């Protein structure tokens, strides 16, 4: 089996590639543009494995995508390539529209052309899994969960671009018969996470004695999913899921942002006591524009239909994650000294 993974040098994509090759013995063709958040060092554990092949290419490049299909003849696609940081989408929405919408359309067309000339056996078993986000659903109140039938109500340029790409995938399935399905996941965390996102940013700022910014009152709620649990779910969705269906993937681990930050500080106090208490570094800052109040996924369909369960609780997962960043300065220090130094992103002009 050979799977085409787009965005495989990113956070979730690299976890998926490592799982496919190292755990399952599945062949992988990783297509990645190598933008600022991509990191080939995240793939070092499998880089020399004969099952793994890397192609540097942009999913918006129709000729390059056609060449990938022609040369590698994949048995399925897990499409992760995307601009993904909400704060960056506020300042630079055009990049999100280009990659997330036009790039997905280009990949769908390349898939359609590939299947049109593929043998019947390939057409019968091929699947296109589009990996999306729970942010397409908008914000929940104090109660309730996102279900696969929840209406879309995106709040940010990022989530709007992902909602649009979801609609494209469904349209290509219904109009052209592309055997596509969609997964919508909750917030991921774990090792090899680019440190612009909340959890790695808090860990590294705390380690360096820098302020830990908490947006607004810190009571916005997210449902946390360990990235290795997500990787397992994606392979099961590709191989057991049904074309035309959606699958919500969540960890059943709701926490306020403030509670997440405080737990990280407590773990650092235990493991790096010399700088304790790390909570003294917390400061409350101007909220993010359009900041959704609460996300929470109901993963019942995924659990029932795909036979998947999250193995990590938030407590076990966050402890492993903090320990990983303490042990892997070699991975994150070049990033902090180069493309991203921990500054705040996503402020509108004139905001504090």
C-alpha positions in Angstrom: 0.0 0.0 0.0 1.3 3.5 -0.9 -0.4 6.6 0.5 0.2 10.1 -0.7 0.4 12.5 2.3 0.2 16.2 1.6 1.8 18.4 4.2 3.8 15.6 5.6 6.5 17.8 7.0 4.1 19.7 9.2 3.0 18.8 12.7 0.2 16.4 12.1 1.5 15.3 8.8 4.9 14.2 10.2 3.2 12.3 13.0 1.1 10.5 10.4 4.1 9.7 8.2 6.0 8.3 11.2 2.9 6.2 12.2 2.4 4.8 8.7 6.0 3.9 8.0 7.3 2.9 11.5 4.2 1.4 13.0 2.2 0.0 10.1 4.8 -0.6 7.4 2.8 1.4 4.9 4.6 3.2 2.0 4.4 7.0 2.1 4.9 9.6 -0.6 5.2 12.9 1.4 4.4 16.0 -0.7 5.3 19.3 1.1 6.1 22.8 -0.1 8.4 23.3 3.0 6.9 26.6 4.2 8.0 28.2 7.5 6.1 25.6 9.6 7.5 22.5 7.8 10.4 20.8 9.3 12.2 17.8 7.8 13.8 17.1 11.1 10.5 15.9 12.3 10.8 13.0 9.8 14.3 12.0 10.8 13.1 8.7 12.4 11.9 7.5 9.0 13.9 9.5 6.5 16.1 6.6 5.5 13.3 4.0 5.4 12.8 2.6 1.9 9.0 2.9 2.4 9.3 6.7 2.7 9.7 9.1 -0.2 9.7 12.9 -0.1 8.7 15.2 -2.9 9.1 19.0 -2.5 6.1 20.5 -4.3 3.2 22.9 -4.0 -0.3 21.4 -4.1 -1.3 24.5 -6.0 1.0 23.5 -8.9 -1.3 21.3 -11.1 1.6 20.1 -13.3 3.6 19.0 -10.2 0.6 17.2 -8.7 0.0 15.4 -12.0 3.6 14.3 -12.0 3.4 12.9 -8.5 0.4 10.8 -9.4 2.0 9.6 -12.6 5.3 8.6 -10.9 4.0 7.1 -7.7 0.5 5.8 -8.4 -0.8 6.1 -4.8 -3.5 3.9 -3.5 -5.0 6.7 -1.5 -4.5 10.3 -0.3 -4.5 11.9 3.2 -4.7 15.6 2.5 -3.2 17.7 5.3 -1.4 20.5 3.4 -2.8 23.8 4.7 -2.0 27.1 6.3 -3.3 26.4 9.8 -2.6 29.2 12.3 -5.6 31.4 13.1 -3.5 34.3 14.2 -1.5 34.4 11.0 -4.8 34.2 9.0 -5.9 37.4 10.6 -2.9 39.2 9.3 -2.4 37.4 5.9 -5.7 35.9 4.8 -4.7 35.6 1.1 -2.2 32.9 1.8 -4.9 30.8 3.5 -7.3 31.3 0.6 -4.7 30.2 -1.9 -3.4 27.1 -0.2 -6.5 25.9 1.6 -9.0 26.5 -1.2 -7.2 26.7 -4.5 -4.7 24.0 -3.4 -7.5 21.6 -2.4 -9.3 22.2 -5.7 -6.0 21.5 -7.6 -5.5 18.3 -5.8 -9.0 17.2 -6.3 -8.7 17.7 -10.1 -5.4 15.9 -10.1 -7.0 13.0 -8.3 -9.9 13.0 -10.7 -7.6 12.8 -13.7 -5.6 10.0 -12.1 -8.7 7.9 -11.4 -10.1 8.5 -14.9 -7.1 6.6 -16.4 -6.5 4.2 -13.5 -7.5 0.5 -13.7 -10.8 -0.5 -12.2 -9.2 -2.2 -9.2 -7.5 1.1 -8.2 -10.7 3.1 -8.7 -12.7 0.7 -6.5 -10.4 0.9 -3.5 -8.9 4.5 -3.8 -9.9 7.0 -1.1 -9.3 10.7 -0.7 -9.3 11.8 2.9 -9.5 15.5 3.5 -8.3 16.5 7.0 -10.2 19.5 8.3 -10.9 21.2 11.6 -13.7 21.6 14.2 -13.3 25.3 13.7 -15.5 25.2 10.6 -18.5 24.7 13.0 -17.9 28.0 14.8 -18.4 28.5 18.5 -20.4 26.5 21.1 -22.1 27.8 24.2 -21.6 26.3 27.6 -23.4 23.1 26.5 -23.5 20.9 23.5 -21.0 19.2 21.2 -20.1 19.4 17.5 -21.6 16.5 15.5 -21.0 15.6 11.9 -24.4 17.3 11.0 -23.5 20.6 12.8 -24.0 23.5 10.5 -20.9 25.4 9.4 -20.4 28.8 11.0 -16.6 29.8 10.6 -15.3 32.8 12.5 -11.7 33.4 11.2 -10.1 33.5 7.7 -8.5 30.2 8.6 -11.7 28.4 9.5 -13.6 30.0 6.5 -10.9 28.7 4.1 -11.1 25.2 5.6 -14.9 25.3 5.4 -14.7 26.2 1.8 -12.3 23.3 1.1 -14.6 20.9 2.9 -17.4 22.0 0.5 -15.2 21.5 -2.5 -14.4 18.0 -1.4 -18.1 17.2 -1.0 -18.9 18.8 -4.4 -16.2 16.7 -6.2 -17.6 13.6 -4.6 -21.1 14.3 -5.6 -20.5 15.7 -9.1 -17.5 13.7 -10.3 -17.6 10.6 -8.0 -14.3 11.2 -6.4 -14.2 8.7 -3.5 -13.6 11.4 -0.9 -14.4 11.7 2.8 -13.7 14.4 5.4 -12.4 14.3 9.0 -12.8 17.2 11.4 -10.5 17.2 14.4 -10.2 19.1 17.6 -7.0 20.9 18.7 -3.9 18.7 18.4 -0.9 18.8 20.6 2.2 16.7 21.2 5.9 16.4 20.0 7.3 18.2 17.0 4.6 21.0 17.2 5.7 24.3 15.6 6.0 26.7 18.5 3.5 29.4 17.4 0.6 27.3 18.7 -0.5 27.6 22.3 1.0 24.6 24.1 4.6 24.7 22.6 4.6 28.5 22.8 3.7 28.4 26.5 6.3 25.7 27.2 9.2 27.6 25.5 8.3 31.0 26.7 8.1 29.7 30.3 11.5 27.9 29.9 13.0 31.2 28.7 11.4 33.3 31.4 9.3 35.3 28.9 5.7 36.5 29.5 3.0 33.9 28.9 0.2 35.7 27.1 -3.3 34.5 27.8 -5.9 36.0 25.5 -8.9 37.7 27.1 -9.9 36.1 30.4 -8.5 32.7 29.4 -11.8 31.0 29.7 -12.1 29.9 26.0 -12.5 26.2 25.9 -10.8 23.7 23.5 -11.0 19.9 23.2 -7.5 18.5 23.1 -6.4 15.6 21.0 -2.9 14.1 21.1 -1.4 14.1 17.7 -0.5 10.4 17.8 -4.1 9.5 18.6 -5.1 11.6 15.6 -2.6 9.9 13.3 -4.1 6.5 14.2 -7.6 7.8 13.5 -6.6 9.1 10.1 -5.4 5.8 8.8 -8.5 4.1 10.0 -10.7 6.8 8.4 -8.9 6.2 5.1 -9.1 2.4 5.2 -12.5 1.9 7.0 -14.4 5.1 6.3 -17.1 5.5 3.6 -16.8 8.0 0.8 -19.2 10.9 1.2 -19.1 10.6 5.0 -17.6 12.9 7.6 -15.9 11.8 10.8 -15.3 14.0 13.8 -12.1 13.2 15.7 -11.8 14.5 19.3 -10.1 13.5 22.5 -13.0 14.2 24.9 -10.5 16.5 26.8 -12.1 19.9 27.2 -10.0 22.5 29.1 -10.0 26.3 29.3 -6.9 27.9 27.8 -6.1 29.2 31.3 -6.2 25.7 32.8 -3.9 24.4 30.0 -1.4 27.2 30.7 -1.6 26.6 34.5 -1.0 22.8 34.1 2.0 23.4 31.9 3.4 25.8 34.5 2.8 23.2 37.3 4.6 20.5 35.3 7.5 22.9 34.6 7.6 23.7 38.3 8.0 20.0 39.0 10.6 19.3 36.3 12.5 22.6 36.3 11.9 23.8 39.8 14.7 26.4 39.8 12.4 28.8 37.8 9.3 28.1 39.8 6.6 29.3 40.1 6.1 29.7 36.3 2.6 31.0 36.8 4.1 34.4 37.7 4.9 34.8 34.0 1.2 34.7 33.0 -0.3 38.0 31.8 -3.8 38.6 30.3 -3.7 40.4 27.0 -6.1 41.8 24.4 -8.3 39.0 23.0 -7.9 37.6 19.5 -10.5 39.2 17.1 -13.4 36.7 16.5 -12.1 34.4 19.2 -14.5 31.4 19.4 -15.6 30.7 23.0 -15.8 26.9 23.0 -15.1 23.9 20.8 -16.1 20.3 21.8 -16.3 17.3 19.5 -18.6 14.3 19.8 -16.4 11.5 18.3 -19.0 8.8 18.8 -19.4 8.1 15.1 -15.6 7.7 14.6 -15.4 5.5 17.7 -18.2 3.3 16.6 -17.7 3.1 12.8 -13.9 3.1 12.7 -13.1 1.2 15.9 -10.9 4.0 17.2 -10.4 5.4 20.8 -8.1 8.1 22.0 -5.4 6.4 24.1 -4.0 9.6 25.8 -5.9 11.6 28.4 -5.0 15.2 28.6 -3.1 14.6 31.8 -0.9 11.8 30.3 -0.5 13.6 27.0 0.5 17.0 28.3 3.0 15.5 30.7 4.7 13.6 27.8 4.6 16.7 25.7 6.3 18.9 28.3 9.0 16.3 28.8 9.6 16.0 25.1 10.2 19.7 24.8 12.6 19.6 27.7 14.5 16.8 26.1 14.5 18.1 22.5 16.1 21.5 22.6 18.0 20.3 19.5 14.7 20.3 17.5 13.1 23.6 18.7 16.0 25.9 19.4 16.8 26.4 15.7 13.2 27.5 15.2 13.3 29.9 18.1 16.6 31.4 16.8 15.3 31.6 13.3 11.9 31.8 11.7 9.8 32.4 14.9 11.0 33.8 18.2 7.7 33.6 20.1 6.2 37.1 19.3 2.5 37.6 19.3 0.7 37.3 15.9 -2.7 38.2 14.7 -3.3 41.7 16.2 -5.3 44.1 14.2 -3.7 47.5 13.6 -3.8 49.6 16.8 -4.5 46.8 19.2 -2.3 46.3 22.2 
